[in-house]
Amino acid sequence: MSNAEAQSIVAAIRRLPALGTVRLLLVGPSEPDTLCELLAAGLDAYGCVSDPDVATAAALLAPDRILTGDAGALPCPDRSFDLIIIATGTIAETTRLERAALLHEAARVSRRRVWLSLPRPCSRDMWEEEALDAGLRRDLQALAIAPINVDSYAGE
């Protein structure tokens, strides 16, 4: 996720109605700078990465904001974040089974919304089907606000 994408996500979050303070989890950031951008914007942001080298680098930049673990088994209690953002690379490099686990976990730990930062080009129909299978539902209100390459879903 680039600096410009991080800034567009920050702008979109600020346009979400009646959300107040947003506690968000960025799943799979390949660059620690993305998390730092979100923190610099004043967001209560955390990152979850599975790569130990990325986790170490991120922890240096954002102490106490990095969770190390598998995205298919997030190390978080149920409904612990308002918004889960799944980074592009996390989705692009997974099998269907891994994506199903990832989407189920995102639905489990989200209180409100899950945003998928989709690779380009992508089959939105495929992501839609997999997100719905994971128990998420379309979040049309947030979808109108979300950046162009982000699909928005809500938990149950």
SULRA-V299581 format. One record per backbone hydrogen bond with DSSP energy under -0.5 kcal/mol. CO is the residue of the C=O (numbers start at 0). NH is the residue of the N-H. E is the energy in kcal/mol with one decimal. If there is no record, write none. Layout:
co=CO nh=NH e=E
co=CO nh=NH e=E
This chain:
co=1 nh=5 e=-2.5
co=2 nh=6 e=-2.4
co=3 nh=7 e=-2.1
co=4 nh=8 e=-2.1
co=5 nh=9 e=-2.3
co=6 nh=10 e=-2.3
co=7 nh=11 e=-2.0
co=8 nh=12 e=-2.7
co=9 nh=13 e=-2.1
co=10 nh=14 e=-0.7
co=11 nh=14 e=-0.8
co=11 nh=15 e=-0.6
co=12 nh=15 e=-1.2
co=15 nh=18 e=-0.8
co=20 nh=22 e=-0.6
co=21 nh=23 e=-0.7
co=21 nh=43 e=-1.2
co=22 nh=81 e=-2.3
co=22 nh=82 e=-1.6
co=23 nh=45 e=-1.9
co=24 nh=26 e=-0.7
co=24 nh=84 e=-2.8
co=25 nh=27 e=-0.6
co=25 nh=28 e=-0.5
co=25 nh=47 e=-2.4
co=26 nh=86 e=-2.4
co=30 nh=33 e=-1.5
co=30 nh=34 e=-0.6
co=31 nh=35 e=-1.9
co=32 nh=36 e=-2.4
co=33 nh=37 e=-1.9
co=34 nh=38 e=-2.5
co=35 nh=39 e=-2.8
co=36 nh=40 e=-1.3
co=37 nh=42 e=-2.0
co=38 nh=41 e=-2.0
co=42 nh=44 e=-1.8
co=43 nh=23 e=-2.2
co=45 nh=25 e=-3.1
co=46 nh=66 e=-3.5
co=47 nh=27 e=-3.4
co=48 nh=68 e=-2.1
co=49 nh=51 e=-0.6
co=50 nh=54 e=-2.6
co=51 nh=55 e=-2.3
co=52 nh=56 e=-2.2
co=53 nh=57 e=-2.9
co=54 nh=58 e=-2.5
co=55 nh=59 e=-1.4
co=56 nh=60 e=-1.2
co=57 nh=61 e=-3.0
co=61 nh=64 e=-1.7
co=64 nh=46 e=-2.9
co=66 nh=48 e=-2.1
co=66 nh=68 e=-0.6
co=69 nh=72 e=-1.9
co=70 nh=73 e=-0.5
co=73 nh=75 e=-2.0
co=76 nh=79 e=-0.8
co=80 nh=110 e=-3.9
co=80 nh=111 e=-0.6
co=81 nh=111 e=-0.6
co=81 nh=112 e=-2.6
co=82 nh=24 e=-2.3
co=83 nh=85 e=-0.6
co=83 nh=114 e=-3.5
co=84 nh=26 e=-3.0
co=84 nh=86 e=-0.7
co=85 nh=116 e=-2.5
co=86 nh=89 e=-0.7
co=86 nh=90 e=-1.3
co=87 nh=90 e=-0.6
co=87 nh=91 e=-2.4
co=88 nh=92 e=-1.4
co=90 nh=93 e=-1.5
co=94 nh=98 e=-2.7
co=95 nh=99 e=-2.3
co=96 nh=100 e=-2.0
co=97 nh=101 e=-2.5
co=98 nh=102 e=-3.0
co=99 nh=103 e=-2.4
co=100 nh=104 e=-2.4
co=101 nh=105 e=-2.4
co=102 nh=106 e=-2.3
co=103 nh=107 e=-2.1
co=104 nh=108 e=-2.4
co=105 nh=109 e=-1.2
co=107 nh=78 e=-2.7
co=108 nh=79 e=-0.8
co=108 nh=80 e=-2.3
co=111 nh=154 e=-1.5
co=112 nh=83 e=-2.0
co=113 nh=152 e=-2.6
co=114 nh=85 e=-2.9
co=114 nh=116 e=-0.6
co=115 nh=117 e=-1.1
co=115 nh=150 e=-2.0
co=121 nh=123 e=-0.9
co=122 nh=125 e=-0.5
co=122 nh=126 e=-1.8
co=123 nh=127 e=-2.9
co=124 nh=128 e=-2.4
co=125 nh=129 e=-2.4
co=126 nh=130 e=-2.8
co=127 nh=131 e=-2.5
co=128 nh=132 e=-2.3
co=129 nh=133 e=-1.3
co=130 nh=135 e=-2.1
co=131 nh=134 e=-1.6
co=136 nh=153 e=-3.0
co=137 nh=139 e=-0.6
co=138 nh=142 e=-2.5
co=139 nh=143 e=-1.6
co=141 nh=144 e=-1.1
co=141 nh=145 e=-2.7
co=146 nh=149 e=-2.1
co=148 nh=117 e=-2.4
co=150 nh=115 e=-2.5
co=151 nh=138 e=-2.0
co=152 nh=113 e=-3.0
co=153 nh=136 e=-2.1
